[in-house]
Amino acid sequence: MGLEELEQFGLLEQKIESLISLASSLKEEKINLEKKIQGQEEKIDSLAGEIEMLKADRDLVQKKIAALLEKIEEFNP
């Protein structure tokens, strides 16, 4: 095996190590992004629940206002 072949193997080894490092970094980034997505999905679910509660509260307030207005109308014919 000549010097040129050894240099080629060395270059190939460097490229393979570089690809392995890149693959490892991408895998770690994917895991981090998946965690972030899960956190955002949980936040969305929480906010959706809060919106539903606020809508229910609004409907209740509207009904109470309507009932009070009816009482006022009965009082002032």
PyMOL Python script that loads the backbone (N, CA, C, O; Angstrom):
from pymol import cmd

cmd.read_pdbstr("""\
ATOM      1  N   MET A   1       0.860  -1.171   0.000  1.00  0.00           N
ATOM      2  CA  MET A   1       0.000   0.000   0.000  1.00  0.00           C
ATOM      3  C   MET A   1       0.901   1.226   0.000  1.00  0.00           C
ATOM      4  O   MET A   1       1.797   1.349   0.835  1.00  0.00           O
ATOM      5  N   GLY A   2       0.659   2.122  -0.931  1.00  0.00           N
ATOM      6  CA  GLY A   2       1.511   3.284  -1.079  1.00  0.00           C
ATOM      7  C   GLY A   2       1.047   4.446  -0.244  1.00  0.00           C
ATOM      8  O   GLY A   2      -0.012   4.407   0.381  1.00  0.00           O
ATOM      9  N   LEU A   3       1.858   5.483  -0.244  1.00  0.00           N
ATOM     10  CA  LEU A   3       1.569   6.696   0.527  1.00  0.00           C
ATOM     11  C   LEU A   3       0.281   7.359   0.044  1.00  0.00           C
ATOM     12  O   LEU A   3      -0.498   7.866   0.852  1.00  0.00           O
ATOM     13  N   GLU A   4       0.054   7.359  -1.260  1.00  0.00           N
ATOM     14  CA  GLU A   4      -1.148   7.979  -1.811  1.00  0.00           C
ATOM     15  C   GLU A   4      -2.407   7.249  -1.351  1.00  0.00           C
ATOM     16  O   GLU A   4      -3.418   7.876  -1.038  1.00  0.00           O
ATOM     17  N   GLU A   5      -2.337   5.930  -1.313  1.00  0.00           N
ATOM     18  CA  GLU A   5      -3.493   5.142  -0.854  1.00  0.00           C
ATOM     19  C   GLU A   5      -3.781   5.407   0.624  1.00  0.00           C
ATOM     20  O   GLU A   5      -4.941   5.477   1.031  1.00  0.00           O
ATOM     21  N   LEU A   6      -2.735   5.552   1.415  1.00  0.00           N
ATOM     22  CA  LEU A   6      -2.917   5.853   2.839  1.00  0.00           C
ATOM     23  C   LEU A   6      -3.557   7.227   3.021  1.00  0.00           C
ATOM     24  O   LEU A   6      -4.411   7.410   3.888  1.00  0.00           O
ATOM     25  N   GLU A   7      -3.145   8.180   2.211  1.00  0.00           N
ATOM     26  CA  GLU A   7      -3.737   9.518   2.278  1.00  0.00           C
ATOM     27  C   GLU A   7      -5.215   9.466   1.909  1.00  0.00           C
ATOM     28  O   GLU A   7      -6.036  10.150   2.519  1.00  0.00           O
ATOM     29  N   GLN A   8      -5.554   8.651   0.907  1.00  0.00           N
ATOM     30  CA  GLN A   8      -6.950   8.514   0.500  1.00  0.00           C
ATOM     31  C   GLN A   8      -7.783   7.886   1.617  1.00  0.00           C
ATOM     32  O   GLN A   8      -8.907   8.312   1.880  1.00  0.00           O
ATOM     33  N   PHE A   9      -7.218   6.866   2.272  1.00  0.00           N
ATOM     34  CA  PHE A   9      -7.917   6.264   3.408  1.00  0.00           C
ATOM     35  C   PHE A   9      -8.097   7.260   4.548  1.00  0.00           C
ATOM     36  O   PHE A   9      -9.140   7.289   5.201  1.00  0.00           O
ATOM     37  N   GLY A  10      -7.079   8.069   4.777  1.00  0.00           N
ATOM     38  CA  GLY A  10      -7.172   9.095   5.811  1.00  0.00           C
ATOM     39  C   GLY A  10      -8.256  10.104   5.480  1.00  0.00           C
ATOM     40  O   GLY A  10      -9.019  10.506   6.359  1.00  0.00           O
ATOM     41  N   LEU A  11      -8.331  10.515   4.232  1.00  0.00           N
ATOM     42  CA  LEU A  11      -9.352  11.445   3.795  1.00  0.00           C
ATOM     43  C   LEU A  11     -10.741  10.824   3.920  1.00  0.00           C
ATOM     44  O   LEU A  11     -11.686  11.475   4.367  1.00  0.00           O
ATOM     45  N   LEU A  12     -10.852   9.562   3.519  1.00  0.00           N
ATOM     46  CA  LEU A  12     -12.122   8.843   3.632  1.00  0.00           C
ATOM     47  C   LEU A  12     -12.544   8.742   5.095  1.00  0.00           C
ATOM     48  O   LEU A  12     -13.717   8.923   5.423  1.00  0.00           O
ATOM     49  N   GLU A  13     -11.594   8.455   5.963  1.00  0.00           N
ATOM     50  CA  GLU A  13     -11.882   8.355   7.400  1.00  0.00           C
ATOM     51  C   GLU A  13     -12.384   9.696   7.948  1.00  0.00           C
ATOM     52  O   GLU A  13     -13.331   9.725   8.734  1.00  0.00           O
ATOM     53  N   GLN A  14     -11.771  10.782   7.547  1.00  0.00           N
ATOM     54  CA  GLN A  14     -12.191  12.106   7.993  1.00  0.00           C
ATOM     55  C   GLN A  14     -13.614  12.415   7.528  1.00  0.00           C
ATOM     56  O   GLN A  14     -14.429  12.946   8.282  1.00  0.00           O
ATOM     57  N   LYS A  15     -13.890  12.074   6.281  1.00  0.00           N
ATOM     58  CA  LYS A  15     -15.233  12.342   5.753  1.00  0.00           C
ATOM     59  C   LYS A  15     -16.284  11.507   6.467  1.00  0.00           C
ATOM     60  O   LYS A  15     -17.372  11.997   6.768  1.00  0.00           O
ATOM     61  N   ILE A  16     -15.962  10.252   6.737  1.00  0.00           N
ATOM     62  CA  ILE A  16     -16.905   9.388   7.455  1.00  0.00           C
ATOM     63  C   ILE A  16     -17.143   9.912   8.865  1.00  0.00           C
ATOM     64  O   ILE A  16     -18.285   9.955   9.323  1.00  0.00           O
ATOM     65  N   GLU A  17     -16.086  10.309   9.555  1.00  0.00           N
ATOM     66  CA  GLU A  17     -16.233  10.876  10.900  1.00  0.00           C
ATOM     67  C   GLU A  17     -17.056  12.152  10.867  1.00  0.00           C
ATOM     68  O   GLU A  17     -17.862  12.397  11.764  1.00  0.00           O
ATOM     69  N   SER A  18     -16.859  12.959   9.846  1.00  0.00           N
ATOM     70  CA  SER A  18     -17.628  14.186   9.698  1.00  0.00           C
ATOM     71  C   SER A  18     -19.111  13.870   9.488  1.00  0.00           C
ATOM     72  O   SER A  18     -19.976  14.517  10.079  1.00  0.00           O
ATOM     73  N   LEU A  19     -19.400  12.880   8.651  1.00  0.00           N
ATOM     74  CA  LEU A  19     -20.791  12.484   8.410  1.00  0.00           C
ATOM     75  C   LEU A  19     -21.443  11.911   9.671  1.00  0.00           C
ATOM     76  O   LEU A  19     -22.611  12.181   9.950  1.00  0.00           O
ATOM     77  N   ILE A  20     -20.690  11.130  10.417  1.00  0.00           N
ATOM     78  CA  ILE A  20     -21.217  10.570  11.670  1.00  0.00           C
ATOM     79  C   ILE A  20     -21.515  11.692  12.658  1.00  0.00           C
ATOM     80  O   ILE A  20     -22.543  11.673  13.335  1.00  0.00           O
ATOM     81  N   SER A  21     -20.626  12.657  12.738  1.00  0.00           N
ATOM     82  CA  SER A  21     -20.836  13.804  13.630  1.00  0.00           C
ATOM     83  C   SER A  21     -22.068  14.594  13.209  1.00  0.00           C
ATOM     84  O   SER A  21     -22.875  14.987  14.052  1.00  0.00           O
ATOM     85  N   LEU A  22     -22.214  14.828  11.909  1.00  0.00           N
ATOM     86  CA  LEU A  22     -23.380  15.552  11.402  1.00  0.00           C
ATOM     87  C   LEU A  22     -24.668  14.789  11.688  1.00  0.00           C
ATOM     88  O   LEU A  22     -25.660  15.381  12.111  1.00  0.00           O
ATOM     89  N   ALA A  23     -24.655  13.479  11.459  1.00  0.00           N
ATOM     90  CA  ALA A  23     -25.843  12.652  11.723  1.00  0.00           C
ATOM     91  C   ALA A  23     -26.205  12.700  13.203  1.00  0.00           C
ATOM     92  O   ALA A  23     -27.382  12.767  13.555  1.00  0.00           O
ATOM     93  N   SER A  24     -25.207  12.666  14.057  1.00  0.00           N
ATOM     94  CA  SER A  24     -25.451  12.733  15.497  1.00  0.00           C
ATOM     95  C   SER A  24     -26.054  14.078  15.894  1.00  0.00           C
ATOM     96  O   SER A  24     -26.988  14.137  16.693  1.00  0.00           O
ATOM     97  N   SER A  25     -25.515  15.148  15.332  1.00  0.00           N
ATOM     98  CA  SER A  25     -26.049  16.484  15.620  1.00  0.00           C
ATOM     99  C   SER A  25     -27.490  16.615  15.140  1.00  0.00           C
ATOM    100  O   SER A  25     -28.336  17.175  15.838  1.00  0.00           O
ATOM    101  N   LEU A  26     -27.765  16.097  13.944  1.00  0.00           N
ATOM    102  CA  LEU A  26     -29.124  16.166  13.409  1.00  0.00           C
ATOM    103  C   LEU A  26     -30.100  15.345  14.244  1.00  0.00           C
ATOM    104  O   LEU A  26     -31.246  15.747  14.445  1.00  0.00           O
ATOM    105  N   LYS A  27     -29.646  14.209  14.723  1.00  0.00           N
ATOM    106  CA  LYS A  27     -30.494  13.369  15.576  1.00  0.00           C
ATOM    107  C   LYS A  27     -30.830  14.100  16.872  1.00  0.00           C
ATOM    108  O   LYS A  27     -31.979  14.086  17.315  1.00  0.00           O
ATOM    109  N   GLU A  28     -29.843  14.732  17.475  1.00  0.00           N
ATOM    110  CA  GLU A  28     -30.055  15.491  18.708  1.00  0.00           C
ATOM    111  C   GLU A  28     -30.995  16.663  18.464  1.00  0.00           C
ATOM    112  O   GLU A  28     -31.876  16.937  19.280  1.00  0.00           O
ATOM    113  N   GLU A  29     -30.810  17.355  17.343  1.00  0.00           N
ATOM    114  CA  GLU A  29     -31.679  18.475  17.003  1.00  0.00           C
ATOM    115  C   GLU A  29     -33.124  18.000  16.795  1.00  0.00           C
ATOM    116  O   GLU A  29     -34.069  18.677  17.199  1.00  0.00           O
ATOM    117  N   LYS A  30     -33.284  16.846  16.170  1.00  0.00           N
ATOM    118  CA  LYS A  30     -34.619  16.283  15.942  1.00  0.00           C
ATOM    119  C   LYS A  30     -35.306  15.995  17.279  1.00  0.00           C
ATOM    120  O   LYS A  30     -36.487  16.296  17.451  1.00  0.00           O
ATOM    121  N   ILE A  31     -34.568  15.416  18.215  1.00  0.00           N
ATOM    122  CA  ILE A  31     -35.122  15.110  19.533  1.00  0.00           C
ATOM    123  C   ILE A  31     -35.552  16.400  20.231  1.00  0.00           C
ATOM    124  O   ILE A  31     -36.635  16.463  20.814  1.00  0.00           O
ATOM    125  N   ASN A  32     -34.714  17.414  20.171  1.00  0.00           N
ATOM    126  CA  ASN A  32     -35.043  18.701  20.799  1.00  0.00           C
ATOM    127  C   ASN A  32     -36.275  19.334  20.165  1.00  0.00           C
ATOM    128  O   ASN A  32     -37.123  19.887  20.866  1.00  0.00           O
ATOM    129  N   LEU A  33     -36.376  19.253  18.847  1.00  0.00           N
ATOM    130  CA  LEU A  33     -37.532  19.824  18.157  1.00  0.00           C
ATOM    131  C   LEU A  33     -38.809  19.053  18.486  1.00  0.00           C
ATOM    132  O   LEU A  33     -39.877  19.648  18.627  1.00  0.00           O
ATOM    133  N   GLU A  34     -38.698  17.734  18.606  1.00  0.00           N
ATOM    134  CA  GLU A  34     -39.867  16.933  18.981  1.00  0.00           C
ATOM    135  C   GLU A  34     -40.360  17.309  20.380  1.00  0.00           C
ATOM    136  O   GLU A  34     -41.565  17.393  20.619  1.00  0.00           O
ATOM    137  N   LYS A  35     -39.419  17.536  21.301  1.00  0.00           N
ATOM    138  CA  LYS A  35     -39.795  17.965  22.651  1.00  0.00           C
ATOM    139  C   LYS A  35     -40.478  19.334  22.615  1.00  0.00           C
ATOM    140  O   LYS A  35     -41.469  19.569  23.307  1.00  0.00           O
ATOM    141  N   LYS A  36     -39.929  20.221  21.799  1.00  0.00           N
ATOM    142  CA  LYS A  36     -40.508  21.558  21.678  1.00  0.00           C
ATOM    143  C   LYS A  36     -41.914  21.482  21.083  1.00  0.00           C
ATOM    144  O   LYS A  36     -42.819  22.179  21.541  1.00  0.00           O
ATOM    145  N   ILE A  37     -42.097  20.651  20.079  1.00  0.00           N
ATOM    146  CA  ILE A  37     -43.414  20.473  19.467  1.00  0.00           C
ATOM    147  C   ILE A  37     -44.400  19.937  20.496  1.00  0.00           C
ATOM    148  O   ILE A  37     -45.534  20.409  20.576  1.00  0.00           O
ATOM    149  N   GLN A  38     -43.977  18.959  21.279  1.00  0.00           N
ATOM    150  CA  GLN A  38     -44.855  18.390  22.301  1.00  0.00           C
ATOM    151  C   GLN A  38     -45.269  19.458  23.310  1.00  0.00           C
ATOM    152  O   GLN A  38     -46.429  19.520  23.716  1.00  0.00           O
ATOM    153  N   GLY A  39     -44.323  20.291  23.709  1.00  0.00           N
ATOM    154  CA  GLY A  39     -44.636  21.376  24.642  1.00  0.00           C
ATOM    155  C   GLY A  39     -45.631  22.358  24.042  1.00  0.00           C
ATOM    156  O   GLY A  39     -46.545  22.819  24.725  1.00  0.00           O
ATOM    157  N   GLN A  40     -45.453  22.676  22.772  1.00  0.00           N
ATOM    158  CA  GLN A  40     -46.376  23.599  22.111  1.00  0.00           C
ATOM    159  C   GLN A  40     -47.768  22.982  21.961  1.00  0.00           C
ATOM    160  O   GLN A  40     -48.776  23.674  22.102  1.00  0.00           O
ATOM    161  N   GLU A  41     -47.820  21.672  21.675  1.00  0.00           N
ATOM    162  CA  GLU A  41     -49.115  21.004  21.564  1.00  0.00           C
ATOM    163  C   GLU A  41     -49.850  21.005  22.908  1.00  0.00           C
ATOM    164  O   GLU A  41     -51.068  21.177  22.961  1.00  0.00           O
ATOM    165  N   GLU A  42     -49.096  20.812  23.987  1.00  0.00           N
ATOM    166  CA  GLU A  42     -49.704  20.864  25.315  1.00  0.00           C
ATOM    167  C   GLU A  42     -50.234  22.268  25.606  1.00  0.00           C
ATOM    168  O   GLU A  42     -51.313  22.430  26.176  1.00  0.00           O
ATOM    169  N   LYS A  43     -49.469  23.269  25.211  1.00  0.00           N
ATOM    170  CA  LYS A  43     -49.893  24.654  25.411  1.00  0.00           C
ATOM    171  C   LYS A  43     -51.159  24.946  24.605  1.00  0.00           C
ATOM    172  O   LYS A  43     -52.076  25.603  25.097  1.00  0.00           O
ATOM    173  N   ILE A  44     -51.202  24.458  23.370  1.00  0.00           N
ATOM    174  CA  ILE A  44     -52.381  24.659  22.523  1.00  0.00           C
ATOM    175  C   ILE A  44     -53.599  24.004  23.165  1.00  0.00           C
ATOM    176  O   ILE A  44     -54.673  24.603  23.207  1.00  0.00           O
ATOM    177  N   ASP A  45     -53.441  22.779  23.664  1.00  0.00           N
ATOM    178  CA  ASP A  45     -54.560  22.086  24.317  1.00  0.00           C
ATOM    179  C   ASP A  45     -55.046  22.873  25.531  1.00  0.00           C
ATOM    180  O   ASP A  45     -56.249  23.010  25.755  1.00  0.00           O
ATOM    181  N   SER A  46     -54.109  23.380  26.302  1.00  0.00           N
ATOM    182  CA  SER A  46     -54.467  24.157  27.484  1.00  0.00           C
ATOM    183  C   SER A  46     -55.230  25.421  27.099  1.00  0.00           C
ATOM    184  O   SER A  46     -56.250  25.751  27.704  1.00  0.00           O
ATOM    185  N   LEU A  47     -54.729  26.117  26.093  1.00  0.00           N
ATOM    186  CA  LEU A  47     -55.391  27.348  25.650  1.00  0.00           C
ATOM    187  C   LEU A  47     -56.768  27.058  25.051  1.00  0.00           C
ATOM    188  O   LEU A  47     -57.702  27.839  25.233  1.00  0.00           O
ATOM    189  N   ALA A  48     -56.895  25.947  24.344  1.00  0.00           N
ATOM    190  CA  ALA A  48     -58.194  25.576  23.776  1.00  0.00           C
ATOM    191  C   ALA A  48     -59.198  25.321  24.900  1.00  0.00           C
ATOM    192  O   ALA A  48     -60.360  25.716  24.803  1.00  0.00           O
ATOM    193  N   GLY A  49     -58.748  24.665  25.959  1.00  0.00           N
ATOM    194  CA  GLY A  49     -59.613  24.445  27.113  1.00  0.00           C
ATOM    195  C   GLY A  49     -60.012  25.747  27.772  1.00  0.00           C
ATOM    196  O   GLY A  49     -61.161  25.926  28.175  1.00  0.00           O
ATOM    197  N   GLU A  50     -59.069  26.644  27.877  1.00  0.00           N
ATOM    198  CA  GLU A  50     -59.348  27.952  28.469  1.00  0.00           C
ATOM    199  C   GLU A  50     -60.358  28.733  27.622  1.00  0.00           C
ATOM    200  O   GLU A  50     -61.247  29.391  28.162  1.00  0.00           O
ATOM    201  N   ILE A  51     -60.220  28.659  26.316  1.00  0.00           N
ATOM    202  CA  ILE A  51     -61.165  29.330  25.423  1.00  0.00           C
ATOM    203  C   ILE A  51     -62.574  28.776  25.623  1.00  0.00           C
ATOM    204  O   ILE A  51     -63.543  29.535  25.670  1.00  0.00           O
ATOM    205  N   GLU A  52     -62.685  27.469  25.738  1.00  0.00           N
ATOM    206  CA  GLU A  52     -64.004  26.852  25.951  1.00  0.00           C
ATOM    207  C   GLU A  52     -64.627  27.318  27.268  1.00  0.00           C
ATOM    208  O   GLU A  52     -65.827  27.581  27.343  1.00  0.00           O
ATOM    209  N   MET A  53     -63.784  27.416  28.309  1.00  0.00           N
ATOM    210  CA  MET A  53     -64.293  27.901  29.597  1.00  0.00           C
ATOM    211  C   MET A  53     -64.764  29.345  29.476  1.00  0.00           C
ATOM    212  O   MET A  53     -65.809  29.705  30.017  1.00  0.00           O
ATOM    213  N   LEU A  54     -64.003  30.170  28.772  1.00  0.00           N
ATOM    214  CA  LEU A  54     -64.383  31.565  28.608  1.00  0.00           C
ATOM    215  C   LEU A  54     -65.676  31.703  27.798  1.00  0.00           C
ATOM    216  O   LEU A  54     -66.508  32.561  28.089  1.00  0.00           O
ATOM    217  N   LYS A  55     -65.835  30.863  26.794  1.00  0.00           N
ATOM    218  CA  LYS A  55     -67.079  30.885  26.014  1.00  0.00           C
ATOM    219  C   LYS A  55     -68.275  30.495  26.890  1.00  0.00           C
ATOM    220  O   LYS A  55     -69.343  31.101  26.802  1.00  0.00           O
ATOM    221  N   ALA A  56     -68.084  29.486  27.727  1.00  0.00           N
ATOM    222  CA  ALA A  56     -69.161  29.064  28.621  1.00  0.00           C
ATOM    223  C   ALA A  56     -69.497  30.186  29.600  1.00  0.00           C
ATOM    224  O   ALA A  56     -70.669  30.451  29.867  1.00  0.00           O
ATOM    225  N   ASP A  57     -68.469  30.843  30.133  1.00  0.00           N
ATOM    226  CA  ASP A  57     -68.700  31.968  31.047  1.00  0.00           C
ATOM    227  C   ASP A  57     -69.438  33.102  30.340  1.00  0.00           C
ATOM    228  O   ASP A  57     -70.353  33.700  30.907  1.00  0.00           O
ATOM    229  N   ARG A  58     -69.046  33.392  29.115  1.00  0.00           N
ATOM    230  CA  ARG A  58     -69.692  34.448  28.347  1.00  0.00           C
ATOM    231  C   ARG A  58     -71.174  34.120  28.117  1.00  0.00           C
ATOM    232  O   ARG A  58     -72.041  34.983  28.256  1.00  0.00           O
ATOM    233  N   ASP A  59     -71.446  32.871  27.766  1.00  0.00           N
ATOM    234  CA  ASP A  59     -72.837  32.463  27.543  1.00  0.00           C
ATOM    235  C   ASP A  59     -73.663  32.611  28.823  1.00  0.00           C
ATOM    236  O   ASP A  59     -74.812  33.051  28.787  1.00  0.00           O
ATOM    237  N   LEU A  60     -73.059  32.237  29.950  1.00  0.00           N
ATOM    238  CA  LEU A  60     -73.757  32.364  31.232  1.00  0.00           C
ATOM    239  C   LEU A  60     -74.048  33.830  31.545  1.00  0.00           C
ATOM    240  O   LEU A  60     -75.148  34.169  31.979  1.00  0.00           O
ATOM    241  N   VAL A  61     -73.070  34.688  31.325  1.00  0.00           N
ATOM    242  CA  VAL A  61     -73.255  36.121  31.576  1.00  0.00           C
ATOM    243  C   VAL A  61     -74.344  36.684  30.669  1.00  0.00           C
ATOM    244  O   VAL A  61     -75.171  37.483  31.109  1.00  0.00           O
ATOM    245  N   GLN A  62     -74.346  36.268  29.403  1.00  0.00           N
ATOM    246  CA  GLN A  62     -75.374  36.745  28.474  1.00  0.00           C
ATOM    247  C   GLN A  62     -76.767  36.324  28.943  1.00  0.00           C
ATOM    248  O   GLN A  62     -77.719  37.100  28.852  1.00  0.00           O
ATOM    249  N   LYS A  63     -76.881  35.103  29.440  1.00  0.00           N
ATOM    250  CA  LYS A  63     -78.184  34.622  29.932  1.00  0.00           C
ATOM    251  C   LYS A  63     -78.622  35.417  31.166  1.00  0.00           C
ATOM    252  O   LYS A  63     -79.792  35.776  31.296  1.00  0.00           O
ATOM    253  N   LYS A  64     -77.690  35.685  32.056  1.00  0.00           N
ATOM    254  CA  LYS A  64     -78.025  36.447  33.256  1.00  0.00           C
ATOM    255  C   LYS A  64     -78.444  37.871  32.900  1.00  0.00           C
ATOM    256  O   LYS A  64     -79.384  38.412  33.482  1.00  0.00           O
ATOM    257  N   ILE A  65     -77.744  38.474  31.944  1.00  0.00           N
ATOM    258  CA  ILE A  65     -78.110  39.827  31.506  1.00  0.00           C
ATOM    259  C   ILE A  65     -79.501  39.827  30.890  1.00  0.00           C
ATOM    260  O   ILE A  65     -80.310  40.715  31.157  1.00  0.00           O
ATOM    261  N   ALA A  66     -79.770  38.824  30.064  1.00  0.00           N
ATOM    262  CA  ALA A  66     -81.093  38.728  29.438  1.00  0.00           C
ATOM    263  C   ALA A  66     -82.172  38.576  30.506  1.00  0.00           C
ATOM    264  O   ALA A  66     -83.236  39.185  30.399  1.00  0.00           O
ATOM    265  N   ALA A  67     -81.909  37.770  31.531  1.00  0.00           N
ATOM    266  CA  ALA A  67     -82.878  37.574  32.609  1.00  0.00           C
ATOM    267  C   ALA A  67     -83.093  38.880  33.379  1.00  0.00           C
ATOM    268  O   ALA A  67     -84.228  39.212  33.722  1.00  0.00           O
ATOM    269  N   LEU A  68     -82.029  39.612  33.651  1.00  0.00           N
ATOM    270  CA  LEU A  68     -82.148  40.898  34.356  1.00  0.00           C
ATOM    271  C   LEU A  68     -82.936  41.911  33.522  1.00  0.00           C
ATOM    272  O   LEU A  68     -83.761  42.655  34.051  1.00  0.00           O
ATOM    273  N   LEU A  69     -82.673  41.931  32.218  1.00  0.00           N
ATOM    274  CA  LEU A  69     -83.419  42.843  31.345  1.00  0.00           C
ATOM    275  C   LEU A  69     -84.904  42.500  31.328  1.00  0.00           C
ATOM    276  O   LEU A  69     -85.748  43.395  31.293  1.00  0.00           O
ATOM    277  N   GLU A  70     -85.223  41.223  31.353  1.00  0.00           N
ATOM    278  CA  GLU A  70     -86.630  40.812  31.408  1.00  0.00           C
ATOM    279  C   GLU A  70     -87.276  41.284  32.710  1.00  0.00           C
ATOM    280  O   GLU A  70     -88.418  41.743  32.709  1.00  0.00           O
ATOM    281  N   LYS A  71     -86.556  41.172  33.801  1.00  0.00           N
ATOM    282  CA  LYS A  71     -87.090  41.625  35.096  1.00  0.00           C
ATOM    283  C   LYS A  71     -87.319  43.128  35.063  1.00  0.00           C
ATOM    284  O   LYS A  71     -88.329  43.613  35.573  1.00  0.00           O
ATOM    285  N   ILE A  72     -86.395  43.866  34.471  1.00  0.00           N
ATOM    286  CA  ILE A  72     -86.556  45.330  34.384  1.00  0.00           C
ATOM    287  C   ILE A  72     -87.775  45.668  33.546  1.00  0.00           C
ATOM    288  O   ILE A  72     -88.536  46.571  33.894  1.00  0.00           O
ATOM    289  N   GLU A  73     -87.972  44.947  32.435  1.00  0.00           N
ATOM    290  CA  GLU A  73     -89.119  45.192  31.581  1.00  0.00           C
ATOM    291  C   GLU A  73     -90.428  44.870  32.311  1.00  0.00           C
ATOM    292  O   GLU A  73     -91.430  45.560  32.119  1.00  0.00           O
ATOM    293  N   GLU A  74     -90.423  43.828  33.145  1.00  0.00           N
ATOM    294  CA  GLU A  74     -91.622  43.471  33.913  1.00  0.00           C
ATOM    295  C   GLU A  74     -91.920  44.558  34.956  1.00  0.00           C
ATOM    296  O   GLU A  74     -93.082  44.858  35.230  1.00  0.00           O
ATOM    297  N   PHE A  75     -90.895  45.126  35.517  1.00  0.00           N
ATOM    298  CA  PHE A  75     -91.045  46.148  36.541  1.00  0.00           C
ATOM    299  C   PHE A  75     -91.548  47.458  35.935  1.00  0.00           C
ATOM    300  O   PHE A  75     -92.360  48.147  36.552  1.00  0.00           O
ATOM    301  N   ASN A  76     -91.084  47.805  34.748  1.00  0.00           N
ATOM    302  CA  ASN A  76     -91.491  49.029  34.042  1.00  0.00           C
ATOM    303  C   ASN A  76     -92.289  48.662  32.794  1.00  0.00           C
ATOM    304  O   ASN A  76     -91.735  48.575  31.698  1.00  0.00           O
ATOM    305  N   PRO A  77     -93.576  48.451  32.966  1.00  0.00           N
ATOM    306  CA  PRO A  77     -94.399  48.060  31.802  1.00  0.00           C
ATOM    307  C   PRO A  77     -94.598  49.181  30.805  1.00  0.00           C
ATOM    308  O   PRO A  77     -95.265  48.992  29.788  1.00  0.00           O
TER     309      PRO A  77
END
""", "prot")
cmd.dss("prot")
cmd.show_as("cartoon", "prot")
cmd.util.cbc("prot")
cmd.orient("prot")
